[in-house]
Each structure stands twice: as C-alpha cells, then as structure tokens.
C-alpha cells in the first residue's frame, strides 16, 4: 500500500487551492484535505500542514479557469457550500478536469461531476435569494444595515451585486451565523468583523440605532405587501416554497409573523 | 412627508393595481452610471412573494384610481363605488427611491386610471419616470403602462425613460371587447404598441451605427389578457397571443384568470372560482410556443380548441401524435428531444452533453432530472426495458395519471373525501 497523506489547510479558499497545488506538485497520494480546526488523524495516513501561498493558489485557479470558466465557478461555489468532505470531492473533480482534453465537455453522467455541479447550483440559488432577501435598515449614522443568516457562505458572492447597485449609499451586510460582514464606504467594499450585541431582526420593537423614518418605511412596505395579495387566490404552500420560513425573521414584510 | 396620508393612498392604489399580472424586472441592460442608484439585473429578481404565491419584484401601483371609463371587468371602473385616491408625482418618486434603497424592490411599475384624458394621464406617468432618471440618477427598472389612446409624442418620450412599456388588451377577442369595454376601441390599444415597436426597431438599427445612443424601452413591450371573462376558447386566446408576439414583437403576453370584482350580468358572478388551472395551462402552452419550437396550430386547432385540464399541453400533444414516438434519446436531435413529455430544455442540454461520453440508460436519465413517469412511454434508450410498445393513448394517459400527484390533482379526483 502506498503511503497516504492528509493535507490540513487554514480553511480559506486560497488555502484549499494551495493544498491542491502541493498535492499535484509533490505527487502526494492524498487521503483527505481538512480544515485545521476540524482535522482528524487518519489511522494509516500521515498529516501535512499546508501554508496558504497566494501565488500557488493563483496558479491552480488559472489552471482550472483555462480549462473551463464553468468549472472554476463550480469549484468556488461548491467550496462555499461548506459541505463536509467537499474538499476531497473537489480534489477528485479537479483531477478529472485536468485529465480531460477540453473542460467544456465534462461528463455529467459521472457522479463526482454531477454532485459538484449540484452543490454549486444550490449555492448559486442561495446567492440569488440573498440578493433578493437582504432588507436594509437605515441607521442614525446613515448606513444601510442588513443581517443575513444564509445556509452557505455567500457574502463573497453577493458583494459585487450590491456594490453595483448601491454605489451612492453606505451599506453593511452582516452574516450572523459566520460573524463577519461586508461594508461599503462609498469607495470600496471591505470585510469587517463586528461584535454585535443586538442582532436586529426586523423586530416590531423599535431600536434607537435606526433613523425614525426607517420604521415608517417598514410599515409602508408591510402594508404594500398585504395589499398586493389577492385573497381569492391565496396559496400558502406556494408562498413558503418561494419564501422559505428560515428567512422570515429578517424580512420586514414578515414582521408580525416572527 | 406625511406618512399617514401616504399610507392611505398606498393601500388604495396598490390594491387597485394588483390585478396587473406582469411583475417582470428582467431583460433590461441598464447599468449603474456615475455612481448613481440602481442597476437593472438581466435576469430580474423577485424580492418577495405574496401570500397567493406571485412574485413581488416591482412597486406596482396606480398613479390614481379615478377613471373616466366604465370597463366591466375593472375594479377602478367609473360606476364602481370604491374609495378613490391619487398620488402626486413626487410622492411616487420618493416611495420608489426609499423602497429601492432598502432592497425591497427592483423598481417601479406604474399604471393609472384615466383622469381627464389619455394624454393628460400619460404625461404624468412619463414625468414620474423622467424625474427618477434625471433628478435621482436612478438606474433601476421602470415599467410604464401605456394609456390606451395616448399620443405618439408621449409614447416616444415614455420609451426614453422606461425599460418596459405595456398596454393591456384585456379581452382577447374584438367582440368581447365591445361587450365589456364599450368605451374603448381596438385601435386605442394597438396604436401605442405599433409606435413603440417601430421606435424600438429604429433605435436598434441606429445602435448598430452609433454605440452610445440612449436606450429606448430596452426590455421591450408586454401585454396581458383576461381569461375566462368573455367565454373565449383557449384557441382564441393563444391565436391572439401569437398575433401579438409576431406583429408587435412582444416580449411577454400574460394571462390573467379573471377574478370577479364587480356585479355585472355580462361577467362571472362574484365568488365564482378563479380559473387558475386554465391560466397555468395557457402559460405552459405559451412556453411551448416560445422555447420548444411548437407552432400554435399543433397544440390548438378546430379539432382541439381547448387545452386538456388533466394533463399538460405537451403530454396532450404527444398522446394525439403517438406516431412521432418513441424518440431515441441517444441519437435524436434537440428539436425532437424537446418534444418528449417530461423532458425540459435543461434536460435536453444535459442529455446532449452527457451522451458524448456514453449511451444513456434509464438511470442516467433519472439523475439528469427527466420526469420518467411521463417520459418513459415516449422514448427508448440504452436499455431493453421498454415494454410500452403496444399501449394506446388512453392507456398511457391512464397509467401516467395513476402514478402522478400533480398539484391540481385533487380538483379532478373522483375519490370522495370523507369529511366534506
């Protein structure tokens, strides 16, 4: 039996790409690729810690992208799903991709390829939903502030969307689950970590942090939401299918439902 | 801003606008300029969904529900006794901007009852859009409703500021229109459409020469018709829709199951059921015509003037045309694959990609996402298990219905429910 190695990386996407580089470069027989905070020693494998190296990561990124644009976005999206064991699956996927002549013609009847594509699709769906379901609330210091709590780590994916759209206002979107946010200061977007003592759901109780007219607009929106409903066509099942309940506590039109 | 008064108006004027089906915010190419506000998303975004399950993407309101017309199907009709209100231009602008800044909406859908005259009303609508674009530097989506009978000059101006224009033909047949909207003429609807179509064509051809000319209604035109109010057949509706798609380059035709809103002997009584299933079947047919290469005569014709309610239109067509089947998924071209019931366009693409590597069998097809409960009777693949060769249409239909649980199934079930 060949000696196998478990690669441990820092949990970042660049760290993961560096691991892939190291594995290819040193022709390592990879047993697993794990984040450093959750690594477990395998019974019969060595452990090697990989230090993130941006240049190496970039080479892997470009290598995949040159094969196929679709594949590079699949890899990034699937990685952000934070699914357990996704790293090893991605590693297999990248191996397969590198072996093909043309990355455009990936074999969708192969289970790894299909699975990665499906994961990427799930993450893409949540990205799209977050673009829809972010609800900004205007704070007293004129920052439009929003909390989100997505299943997948989509903040890096939605940053451009909000930058393009709200170029003339300061905004901050904060991921409650992962405890970091993205902040736009009218110039560029940066990552911020905050220690929020209040989570600011769209509560019915007013908070001092927000501008007084904020609650007026929330009421108007709430009213609007109600008056667009056609009672004779009501369909709660369809409604929750489109607006899953786990998002409700951050939606101002669902205030009363919380 | 007087929020209480705005609140009252919003309740009245959103309520009156909700019967307009269109809420699309897609298809525009407008981008954020000079660090302004807003950026139209090509695919559109639904920001929430109403309790009846329809997408909310735009702030959809009427400028006013005062109206000089008396169309039988309309809540806002002159003779209907409802509270009336009217927004000021600036109020609509403020609402739109503040909702947009909070990421509630993609933009504005502004329609109106007709007060004084069509031109007087249209002018107000245009000035809202103009203010948003020029004073607020707003690049979000604007959908303006063309007022029937508005002048060419105003229609031209509207297209400069709006992403989409629409005028609802409401009643699919001219005779129905005479009956239900005696004040309106067919030409009142088609004249603004014609104008907008010609302008779009002109701007597109100029755009080929000069790249930076302003946009003119980049997301095109749409229209809507009411279904089930004037006794028309599905064939009438779809032929009429096809006519509008072809003649006026419509981006979308919407179908709106009639919701009884007034007491009128010419119309279904208040409380009668909204024909939602029929509406659903019409949208499916519309899809088949636009994306699946069907022609309207194949699906609806004199022998078959109405859509089946118990099966979808593609399946219904396939059952009437069994001689086209079975299709071999491993060799057939895209056009034929798209005609198999249970195979959507996405599956067609995946099949074509995957079969480069190996011949596909039932397992592969299932993983790809083909609805085998329907598709299995109409295709052959890399498997000898195809036992349906001798079934006739009735049997196939029976087997499919028996093994499916469609969302409308209970409406057709003959099973009595115990406690009703």
Interface residues (C-beta under 8 A of the other chain):
Chain A: X105 X106 X107 X108 X109 X110 X114 X128 X131 X132 X133 X134 X135 X136 X137 X138 X144 X146 X161 X164 X165 X166 X167 X168 X169 X186 X213 X216 X217 X219 X220 X221 X223 X224 X225 X227 X228 X229 X230 X231 X232 X233 X234 X235 X236 X237 X238 X239 X241 X242 X243 X251 X252 X253
Chain B: X1 X3 X6 X7 X10 X11 X14 X15 X17 X18 X19 X31 X32 X35 X36 X37 X38 X39 X41 X45 X46 X47 X48 X49 X50 X51 X52 X53 X54 X55 X56 X59 X60 X95 X98 X99 X101 X102 X103 X104 X137 X257 X259 X274 X276 X350 X353 X354 X356 X357 X358 X360 X364 X367 X368
